[in-house]
Amino acid sequence: MAWIKDIFAPEQRKWEDFYRNRWSYDKIVRSTHGVNCTGSCSWNIYVKNGIVTWEMQALDYPILDRELPPYEPRGCQRGISYSWYVYSPLRVKYPYMRGALLDLWRDAKREHVDDPVAAWKSVVTNPESRKRYHRARGKGGFRRVSWPEVNELMAAANISTVQEHGPDRIVGFSPIPAMSMVSYAAGSRLMQLMGGVSMSFYDWYCDLPPASPEIWGEQTDVAESADWFNSKFIAVVGSNVLMTRTPDAHFLVEARHKGAKVVVFSPDFSMTSKIADEWVPLNQGQDAAYWMAVSHVILKEAFVDRSVPYFHDYLKKYSDAPFVVMLEEAGDGKYRPGRLLRASDIAAHSGEENAEWKLFMLDAASGKLRMPQGTVGHRWQSQKGRWNLKLEDADGVAIDPALTLDGANSVPVLFSDFTDGTSSVFRRAGADDDGRDRRRPGPGHDRAGAAVRAIRRSPAWARSRASGQPVTTTIVCRSHRPGRSSSRACARPTSSASPVNGRRPPRRAAASARSSSVPASITGTTTTSSIGPRSRRSSSPAVSALTAVV
């Protein structure tokens, strides 16, 4: 190795060339990272010889409002490493098809040379070939194919489905509109022209908050994230803002500096939980029961026990509470809630355009049914300008919606009871009733009835210990054993409190909780116990309803 010669010349500083070359660039391109993200953060992409060398967050966002924090810098760790994915050897650049299906398709094409639809039908209608590529799923075995070949297969499969079952059996997804309107429009337009079903990208991710479109009629048409800064109370449910909304997370943190209270509802101590004022560890499946309990408390305190004008005005203007609900006969002189009353149900209004999509309110002043503007039927009718939230009818006459039909003509109404995980019902007493709670058992009532009766005999109580920690008494059901009745196994009330550093509270706290006489409604920390032989952190339907029952 005598030909190797070490050159030691520190004054030349040659080692710095590598560093300089690494960060040198020819031009800067403005771009964003739109794959599976709606953040639309502005990035400066530094390019050299047509290759991305590095990226940096843009710092030229305009000031929206002097009273709001600035938007910049926007970006996250996933975005700044995006170029690694672009040049990754694992990046999928070509279409791939499972080998078992590819072999079957090519064999079928040789038998049906000029008819790809017939070739596809021969594959899917043959039990043996169908079983072959079905059993290959989940085992890898992908092979690279050309775009013309895979496009022909997909087209033949869609046409075959339309011919055999109809176009509405074709269901497709498109990219997020915020990512690329052109890509989104291409997919959705294809589905519409074909007569198929264009699913929302929320259906793809399974993360649509359904209450938003169900109540307000618009799909997550929510305020800009900067508006969080103007909030005084923020409830974070089903979202991990610091993880999945990194560019907007600073507005949530800055809102706390302004005095907002942040409460996170999450089964795990998430990244967002650590910056919250309170963390409520709801278990999986308990969200609906918890928020129904919240709704119950709001209605009781702002509508039943006392009249809050602001709340009444909000219900009338912005909710569907005033719309009239039809009652269906349930036998024995009882009724159950049905669908909303439509204009098509009333002879005098059946001739209305889009009558099946227009609803009624009861005017408190006149006691008559009135048709407000703003329903779906008004949105799509020929005459425009009637789709609004004005409490007026088609003639412009003001409506004062009634929020209750209490009176001498009230009747007993049955409501579904989900507290025991069965289809039993309870009745709301009418004017001629004694007001007692009568429940009609449904399937499975005998199985869970003992536990439910134990809960109702022993309602939850709450009090605070000397340390201020809330203690909640619930029902603990020990594992069922052979020869032991469910009533004996499930009827023992005990106490559970929030663990501190993973340790259970002392028994003295349990005794003090049982002796308390303060009913529990919604506490800062909600702990429940399971019904049946499941763990204390069970997410069974019965446990989910405990917060509403107590």
Buried (B, 14 or more C-beta within 10 A) or exposed (E): EEEEEEEEEEEEEEEEEEEEEEEEBEEBEEBBBBEEBEBEBBBBBBBBEEEBBBBEBBEEBEEEEEEBBBBBBBBBEBBBEBBEEEEEEEEEEEBEBBBBBBBBBEEBBEEBEEBBBBBBBBBBEEEEBEEBBEEBEEEEBEEEBEEEBBEBBEEBBBBBBBEEEEBEEBEBBBBBBEBBEEBBEEBBEBBEEBEBBBBBBBEBEEEBBEEBBEEBBEEEEEEEBBEBBBBEEBBBBEBBBBEBBBBBBBBBBBBBEEEBBBBBBBBEEBBBBEBBEEBBBBBEBBBBBBBBBBEBEEBEEBBEEEEEEEBBEEBBEEEBBBBBEEEEEBEEEBBBBEEBBBBBBBEEBEEBEBBEBBBBBBBBEEEEBBBBBBBBBBBEBEEEEBBEEEBBBBEEEEBBBBBEEEEEEBBBBBEEBBBBBBBBBBBBBBEEEEEEEEBBBEEEBEEBBBBBBBBBEBBBBBBBBEEEBBBBBBBBBEEBEEEEEBEEBBBEBBBBBBEEEEEEBEEEBBEBBBEBEEEBBBBEBBBBBBBBEBEEBBBBBBBBBBBBBB
